[in-house]
């Protein structure tokens, strides 16, 4: 797959929009701090999602793959569904 900067930014945008619940099996403070860092970086880049990037369902296959990897790596959550 070929990942371009828009796919990467869109995936990180959706990752930063996740709601983090306390009491789950991952470290709340570390993950939320990481998400805040990424959200600030996207803000500094003046990133705004395009029409096709506003919903997780309409992301490109490359952006979905990046997003899925982020969730698995940062939150330890895996899914049996394809991205």
DRENMAR-341856 format. One record per residue (C-alpha): residue number from 1; residue in three letters; x, y, z. Coordinates in nm, 2 decimals. Layout:
  resi  resn       u       v       w
   NUM   ALA       X       Y       Z
...
This chain:
  resi  resn       u       v       w
     1   UNK    0.00    0.00    0.00
     2   UNK    0.10    0.36   -0.06
     3   UNK    0.04    0.59    0.23
     4   UNK    0.03    0.96    0.15
     5   UNK    0.02    1.25    0.40
     6   UNK   -0.35    1.29    0.37
     7   UNK   -0.42    0.93    0.47
     8   UNK   -0.19    0.96    0.77
     9   UNK   -0.34    1.29    0.88
    10   UNK   -0.70    1.16    0.84
    11   UNK   -0.62    0.84    1.04
    12   UNK   -0.45    1.04    1.32
    13   UNK   -0.75    1.28    1.32
    14   UNK   -0.99    1.00    1.39
    15   UNK   -0.76    0.84    1.64
    16   UNK   -0.75    1.17    1.84
    17   UNK   -1.12    1.19    1.84
    18   UNK   -1.16    0.86    2.02
    19   UNK   -1.33    0.87    2.36
    20   UNK   -1.10    0.74    2.63
    21   UNK   -1.28    0.56    2.91
    22   UNK   -1.12    0.51    3.25
    23   UNK   -1.10    0.16    3.38
    24   UNK   -1.01   -0.02    3.06
    25   UNK   -0.70   -0.24    3.03
    26   UNK   -0.47    0.03    2.89
    27   UNK   -0.29    0.33    3.06
    28   UNK   -0.54    0.61    3.04
    29   UNK   -0.29    0.89    3.11
    30   UNK   -0.03    0.78    2.86
    31   UNK   -0.28    0.72    2.58
    32   UNK   -0.47    1.04    2.63
    33   UNK   -0.15    1.24    2.65
    34   UNK   -0.04    1.08    2.32
    35   UNK   -0.38    1.16    2.16
    36   UNK   -0.35    1.52    2.29
    37   UNK    0.00    1.56    2.14
    38   UNK   -0.12    1.43    1.80
    39   UNK   -0.43    1.66    1.81
    40   UNK   -0.21    1.96    1.88
    41   UNK    0.02    1.86    1.59
    42   UNK   -0.28    1.84    1.35
    43   UNK   -0.40    2.18    1.47
    44   UNK   -0.06    2.33    1.41
    45   UNK   -0.07    2.19    1.06
    46   UNK   -0.41    2.34    1.01
    47   UNK   -0.55    2.00    0.92
    48   UNK   -0.93    1.99    0.86
    49   UNK   -1.08    1.66    0.74
    50   UNK   -1.21    1.66    0.38
    51   UNK   -1.56    1.55    0.30
    52   UNK   -1.45    1.19    0.25
    53   UNK   -1.25    1.19    0.58
    54   UNK   -1.52    1.32    0.82
    55   UNK   -1.66    0.97    0.90
    56   UNK   -1.46    0.66    0.98
    57   UNK   -1.66    0.46    0.73
    58   UNK   -1.57    0.68    0.44
    59   UNK   -1.19    0.68    0.49
    60   UNK   -0.97    0.55    0.22
    61   UNK   -0.85    0.19    0.26
    62   UNK   -0.50    0.32    0.33
    63   UNK   -0.62    0.56    0.61
    64   UNK   -0.83    0.28    0.76
    65   UNK   -0.52    0.06    0.77
    66   UNK   -0.32    0.33    0.95
    67   UNK   -0.61    0.39    1.19
    68   UNK   -0.65    0.03    1.27
    69   UNK   -0.28    0.00    1.34
    70   UNK   -0.29    0.30    1.57
    71   UNK   -0.57    0.16    1.77
    72   UNK   -0.40   -0.18    1.80
    73   UNK   -0.07   -0.03    1.89
    74   UNK   -0.18    0.24    2.13
    75   UNK   -0.49    0.09    2.29
    76   UNK   -0.42   -0.28    2.25
    77   UNK   -0.76   -0.33    2.10
    78   UNK   -0.79   -0.58    1.82
    79   UNK   -1.08   -0.65    1.59
    80   UNK   -1.18   -0.94    1.37
    81   UNK   -1.33   -0.70    1.11
    82   UNK   -1.13   -0.59    0.81
    83   UNK   -1.04   -0.22    0.80
